[in-house]
Amino acid sequence: MTPRSSFAPPPGRRLALGDTHGTPVQAAFEDLGTPLSEVEFMVVDLETTGGRAGAHEITEIGAVRVRGGEVLGEFATLVNPGVPIPPMITVLTGITTAMVLEAPRIEEVLPSFLEWSGMTRGVVLVAHNARFDVGFLKAACAELGHTWPAPPVVDTLALARRALTRDEAPNMKLGTLARLFHTPVQPNHRALADAQATADVLHGLLERLAPLGVTHLEDLATASDPVPPARRRKSSMAEHVPRGPGVYQFIGPAGEVLYVGTATDLRSRVRSYFTSSEKRKRIGEMVDLACEVRVITCGSVIEARVRELRLIDQHQPVYNRRSRRAGSRPWIRLTEEAHPRLSIVRSLPVGALDLVWGPFASRMQAELALDAVSEVTGLRTCTSRLPRVPTERARACALLDLRACPGPCVDAEAARTHDAAVERARAALGGDIRAVVDLLQERMAQLSREQRYEDAARTRERLRAIIDGARRSERLRPLALTQEIVATRPGEHHWEIIVVRWGRLAGTDILRTGREPWETVQHLVASAEHVPEPSRIGEAATVEETNLLADWLRSPGVRLLHVSEAARPLACRVGGGHAFSLPPARSAAPDPWKAA
């Protein structure tokens, strides 16, 4: 069982990293952290009747398996292509039709080669101009019904272009590289000799690339890609980063936090910043500025993501675009006055959470929802504070003449009409948006029938904003108004347990299957962070943290172990935002409010 985590200490406390269990998958570069000295390479070379896979046939296979500079085995055989060897190929390779007459066919050779190669067991395939050799091997597998093992592939031609200058090697032919590195075997267009030479060239290239930070298999995956040498050399900052879930911080020259991120595998994620897999220009700029990488290992992914949000909120890193200024998102609520109206606010008392929508992704989205609700319910939109009973000297604004307001400022009967509009708006903000949605859908259909498609599209955008705003408040409300929720979720060979208090993650633990759970749960609850009841939204936890926990609680397999007496039920209302599908947006612009 991993050590439990209480969130009472400040962010940055190192936590013990528990055992990890996962589903076995085929090894890939991003998953492997193997030093190159421990990697087994299978260097292969083919001779063929021509240059097109599928149209021409293999005539010879030569391969060498090496690890740490030591030859582990060799494979060499001629292959009967079933057709005469073209004279030009004979001149180039020395292989004649007579030489391959008694040789086995490819259907006999291929199964034994695939088994010997170890490609199904994580061995890395190496070839010079690998596209050629891999293409012929894939075509042979497809023709004979064998599954291509899809191993990691290293191309010494691409590596040479990255590691060598034109002064050193005027061309990147295998013979030129073999002479440069003084290989014991010189290539001669025979498969085994060429494979042996390629293996020695590979070792020479790896020596050249080591000072640039190419020391592990995952580095080799992108070593031939265009990454500035200065950035690649900085990969040493990730040298001691552990595996497993956690949070990483890039630190600038003045000790400032430049960027905060989270990963299920810290080592793979951090090392990827120093390769060409990182395409974002501003992140490349950030990596060039960074002087240090700090990591916090976590026992679970949810703990890592919460720590990330808290660190971003604490440091406001300049290179984090999302999750910053989490407390300044807009909400819609009714004003507290004799004749209420809808208002956009950025700070909200907890007691008002029953009758709000939001927080919205932007003020523009909040305004779309506000305008739509005001219009369909008949709420006033003027900003003056009105007395309960109109005065004799009161004068109406232009909105009354435009029939955009019932006029509670000048007419007592209109005031009663406005009271009914307030109740309709109150019902919608409280979680039942069916009436508002029905009216907007009817209006959208009518506009479409009248071929007023632009107006219909604007109405659709308003409808989307309303449903989205209602959904956001529905997700937030149960957690933010509940003193304590203890829940668990099954994982691979373990149970993940969390304690949520007033919408804040107060503690988390991992329980291995087969252990007594209740003692662990009771100990976790007793040691979890004390969270005072908040008076305002965002005081106990950021809205993003609470929403993250809401998503976790809604995930498959979650079981509620304990829920304190809640101010509101944990379920959403029948006519709430989650009862409706979001209409398609005009553009697919990302939501900046969501966590990175």
N, C-alpha and C positions, 0 to 999 in steps of 0.2 A: 504494500500500500504506500502510495506516495505521501510525503508530508502534506498536511492540510495547509491551506492558505487563508489567512485572515487579511482583510484589506485595511485594517486599522493603521499599520505602518505606512509611511509616505511612499509614493511610487519610487521604484529604483531598488528596493530590497531584493536581494537575490534569493531565489527559491530553489529547493532541491528538484532536480529533474527526475521524474519517475520513469519506470520502464515503459517502453512503447511497444505496442502490438499493432500489426496491420495486416492487410490482405496481401499475400505475395503477388508481385507484378513483375513483368519483364524489366530488367535493368535498363535505365535510360541515363543519358549524361547528367540530367538535372538531379537524378536521384543518387548518383554515385559520388563519393568523396574519396576515392581510392588513389593513393599516391601512384604516380606513373611507374615507380619501381615495382609495384605489386600488381600491375595490370598485365594480363596475358593478351598478347597480340597475335593474330593469325594473319601473316603477310602472304598474299596470294598473287599469282600472275597467270594469265591465260594466253595461249596462242590459239588463233582461230583462222578460218578460211577467208575472213573478210572483216569489215569494220562495223557491220550492222547486226545487232542482236536480233534474233528471230529470223533473219534472212540468211545469216551465215552460221557456221557450226564451230564448236570448240574442238581443237585438235590436240591440246596438251594442257594439263593442269599441274602447276608447281606451287607448293605452299610451305611456309615455315612457321612454326609456333614458337614464340619467344616470350620470356618474362625476365625483367631485370637484367637484360643483356645476355641471358643464357638461352641457348637453343633447346627447346623441349621436344621437338619432333619435326620431321619433314614428310612431305607427301609429294609424290611425283608419278605421273603416268601419262602416256600417250592415249589419245582417244580417237577411235575410228569415227570420222564424221559422216560416213555413208556416202560421201561424194569425193571425186578426185581433188587433190590439193592443187590449187591454181599455181602455175609456174612462178608468178611474182611472189607468192607466199613462200614457195620453196627457196627462191633466191634469198629472201629476207631471213628465214628461220632455219633453213637447212632441212626442214621436215618434208619428206617425200610421201607420195601415195603408197609406195611399197612399205615404208616404215610403219604406217598405221593400219595396214591390212589385217594384221593379227592382233591389233589392240582392241580392248573392250569398248563397247558402245557407251554413250553417255548415260543411258538408263541403268547400266551396271555400275558405272563409276560414281555417279552423283550421290546415291544414298550413302556409300561408304565415305565419300568426301565430307558430306554434311555431318555425319556422325563424328569423324575424326576432327573436324574443324573446331568443335566446341561452341559454335555460334549460338546454339540454343541454350547455352549455359553461361552467357555473359561475356564470352570472348569477343574482343574488338577486331573487326576486319580492317586490314590495311592494304592499300594498293596504290600504285603510281598511276594517276589518272583513273581514279576509282570508278568513275561513271562507266567506263568501258567494261571493266571486269565485273562489276556488280550487275550491269545490264545484261551480260551474257548469262550469269548465274541465275538471275531472276527469270529470264526467258526460259532457261532449261527447267527450272522448278515448275513454272507455269505449264509448260508443255507436258511434263511428266506427272503432273498432279501432286507435286510436293509443296508444302507450305514454306514460303520463304521466311527464314527465322528473324529477319529484320534486325541484325545486330547493329551496334554503333559502328560507324564507318569513319575511318581517318584516311584522307587523301594526301600522300606525301607531295604531290604536285602543288596542291593549294598551300601546304605548310611551307614549302620551299619559296613560293612567291612572297610569303609573309616574312620569312626569316632571313632571306638572302638578298643581296644587292646585285645589280647587273654587273658590277665590277667583279664580283666573286664568281658569278655564274651567268655568262652571256645568254644562256637559254636554260630551261628547266628540264631538259631531257634526262632520263635516268642515267645514261652514260656520263653526261656532264657532271651530275651530282655525285656519281660513284667515284669519278676522278678527284673531285673536290674533297671528298671525305676519305679518300684512299681506302676504299673498301677492299677486303681481301679477295672477293669474287667480283669480277667485272661482268656486267650484263652482256649477253650475246644473242638476245631474242630467243632464248630457250627458257621455258617457264620456271624451272627450279633455280637456275642461275640468276634470272631476273628477280625472283622472289627473295633469294639470299641477299642480293645487292640492295634491294628495296629495304630489307630489314636493317641493314647497316646504315643506309641513308636515313631511315627513321630515327635511329639512335643519335646520329649526328645532328639532325634537326632539333631533336628534343633538348640537346645540350645548348644549342643556340637560343632556344625559346625559354629556357629555365630562368634567366635573369629578368625576363618580362613577366614573371609570375605564373608561367605555365608549368605547374608542378603536379597537378592532379588531373584525373581523367575528365572531370567537368570543365577544366580550363581548356583542355585539348579540343573540346567540342566547338569552341568559338575562337581557337587560336588563329585560324586562317581568316577571320573576319576583321574588317577595318576598325580597330579600336586604337586610339592614340596610345603610344607606348607609355607615356607618363601615367595614364589612367590604368593601364594594365599592370604597371609596377605597383600601383597602390593596392593591388589584390592581397598584398601581405597583411593589410589591416584586417582581413577576414580569416587569417591563418588559424587562429585559435577559437573561432566561433563554433560553439557546439551544435549538435543536431537537436531536433525536437522543437516543440512550439515555444514561442517567446516574442519579445519585442526588441527591435534594434533602433539605435539612434546614431545618426551621422553627426559628428561634432566638428565645428568650424575652428579656425585658427585662434579665435578669442575665447574658446570654450563654450560658445553658443551652440544650441541645438539647431541644426539645419533642417533635419528631416527625421520623422518618426514613422516606423512601419511595423507590421506584424507578419509572422510567417508560421506555417505549420512545421517547416524545416528551416531553422535559422541559417544554417551553414549554406545550403543551396541558394536560398534567397539572397543573402548578403553577397555571396560570390558572384551572383548574376549581374550585379551592378557594375562589375569591372569587365564585362564582356559585351559583345555587340548585341546581345539579346535585349539590352536596355536601349530603347529607341527614343525616349523622351529627351528633348534638347535641354530643358531646364533641369532634369535630373542628372544628365551628364555634366552640366555646369556645377551642380551641387556636389557630385562626386569629386570633381576636380578641386573644389574648395576644401573638402573634408580632410581632416587630419587624423581622425580616430573614429572607430566604430565601437559603441558600447551596447551590450546586450543584457537583457533580463530574461532568464529562462523561466518558463511557466509550466505548471502541471497539466494545463489543458488549453485548448484553443480559445474557449470563452474567456478565460482569465487573461490570455494574451491580448485579445481584442479589447477588453475593458481597459487594461493598462495602457494600451496604445491611445485610446480616446482620452484618458486622463492626462497622459503626458502631452498630447497635442493641446489640450485645453490649458495645461499649466504653462507650456513654453511658447505656444503659438509659433511654431517653426515656419520660417518664411517660404520654404519649399513645399510645405503641405498645403494643398489647395482645399481639400475637403476636411471636414470635421473642425475647422477653425471657426471662432466666433459662434460657438454652438448655442450660446445664450441669447443671441440677438435675432432669432427667427420670429416672423410675424404670426400673430394669432388674430382671430376674429371673435369678438364678444359683444354683448349688449352693454351700453352705458347704463350707469345707475342714476337715473333722473326720472322726473314725472312722465315724460314721453320718451322712452329709450330709443336709441338708434344703434345701428351696427358701427363698430369702431375697430380699427386695426391697432393692436398694441404689441409691444415687444417684451413686456414684463407682466407676469400673471400670478396672482395669489392662488394658493392651492385650492381654496374654497370656491374659486370661479371655474374650476376644471369641469364641473358638471355641465356648463352651458358655454362651451367654446368649440371652435374648430381650429385645427392646426397642431403644431406649428407648420406653416406653409414653407415650400422651398424658396419662395421669393415674395417680395411685396407685390409684384405684378400678379402672381397667382392668388394672393389674398384679395387683391382688388377685384379680380374677376369674380371670385365667389361672393364678395360683399355686394357688388353691383347686381348680380343675378338674384340673390336672396331679397335684397331691398325691392327689386322690381316685381318679383312674383308674389311677395307677401304684402306689398303696399306700405312698407316702412318708410318713414321720412328719411331724407338724406342730408338735410341742412344741418349745420353744426351748432346752431344756437341752442342754449339751454332754455327750455320753455316751462312756464308755470303750469300747474295742473289745470287751472281754469283760465281760459283766455281773458286778457284784460280788454277794456273797452277801446283802448288806443292801439291795440295790436294791429299790425299790418302784415299781410302775407307776402312771401317772396315770389319770384317768378315761377317757381316750381309748381305752385298751385294753378297758375294760368296754363302751364304746360301739362296739367293733369298728371304730374309725376309725384304728387304728394296730396294726401287727403286734407291737409290744412288744420292740424290740431292747434295751431297757434292762434287761430281766429274763430274757430267754430267748435262749440261743445259737442255737437253731434259727430263732427269729424274726429274729435278726440276719442270718442267711443269706438269709432271705426278703426282708428289707429291702435287702440288697445287690442282689438282682435288681431290686427297685423302683428303686434308684438308677441301675442301668444303663439301665432303660427311660427314666427321666427324662433321663439323660445323652444318650441317642440322640435324644430329642425336642429338647433344647436345642441339640444339635449340628447340627440341620437336617433330621431325618427325623421329621415329625410325623404320619405316616400312621396309626400304631397309636393314638395319642391321639385323632385326629380320628374314626377309625372307631368307637371306643368311645363318644365323645360323640354321634355321629350315631345310633348304635343306641339309646342312652339317650333321646335326644330323640324318636325314633320310638316307643319303648315308652311314654313318658309321654303322647304324643299319643293312642296307642291307648287308654290308660287315661283319656283326657279330663282329664288333669292339665295343662291348657294353660299355667297360670302357671309351673309347674315346668319345662315344656318351653321356655317363653320364656327363663327364667333360664339353662337349659342352653345355649340358642342364644347368649345374650350371652357366656357363658363361651367357647364355641367361637369366636365372633368375636374375642374378646380374644386367644386363643391364635394364631389365624391371623395377626392383625394384628401381634402381637409378633414372631412368627417372620419375617414379611415384612420388618419394619423392620431386624432384625439381618442378614438376608440381603442387603439393599441396602447396608448399611454395611460389612459385613465385608471384601469384596474390596478396596475402596478404602483402608480404614484400615490394612490389612495389606500394602499394596503400596508399595514405595519410589517408583516413578515410572511414570506412564502418560502417554503423549503420544497425543493423538487429534485428529481433524479432522472437521468436518461441513460439507457444502456449503450455501451460501446463494445469494442472488441476485447473481450476478456475482462471487462471492468464496468463499473457504474460511475457516472459522473454526478456529483451532488453539488447543488448550489443553494445559498441562502440569499434571498433578496429582501431588503428592508427599505420601504418607502421608495422603491424603484432603483435602488442602488445595490450593486453586488457587494455583499458583506463578507462572504466567505465561500470557498470552494474546496472540494476534496475529490480524490479518486479512490474508489473502493474496488479492490480486486474481487472477482466472483469467487464464491466459496467462503467468504468471511462473514462474520456476524455484522449486519448492517446497522442495527439500531444504536449500538454503543458508539459507532463512528458518527452517526447522524447527531446524536445528543451532544457528543463532544464538539462537533463542528458548530452547532447552534450556540453552545455555551462560549466558544472562543471567537465567534464571528464578530466583526466590527459593530460597535454600538452606533446606530444612526438616529439622531434626534428627529422628531417629527418636524418636517419642514413647514415654513409658512408661505414660501413662494416656490413656483416651479423652477427647477434648476438648482435649488439650494442643496438638496441631498445628492442629486446626481444630474448630469447633463441629460437632456432629452434623448440624445443619441445613445447614451448608455442604457437608459430605460427601454428604448425601442429595441436595442440589441438583445436585451434580456427577454423582451416580449417575443421576439423571433425564436429565441432558444426554447422558451416555454411552449411555443406552438409547434415545435418540430416533432416528427413522428417518434413515438415510444416514450414520451415524457410522462412521468407519474408525479402527482402532487402528494407529498408526504405530510405537509402541514400548511394550513393557511389560517392566519389569525383572523379575528372577526373583521371583515372587510367593510369599508364604508360603502362600497358598491360591489355588485357581483362581478366576477371575473369574466363573465360572458358578455358578448356584444348584443345590443338590441336587435330585434328581428328586422326592423326597417332601417338599420344603420348603413354606413358606407360600405361595409363588407358584403352587404346583400346585393350590391350592384357591380357590374363590370365597368372598368374604366374605359371610356371612349378613347379611340386612338388619338394621339397627340398630333399636332401639325408637324412638329419636328421631333427628332429623337435626341434632343439635347440632354446631356446627363444632369441628374439631380445633384446639385452641389451640396445638398444637405446630408446626403448619405455618406457613411464612412468609407474611407479609401480601402 
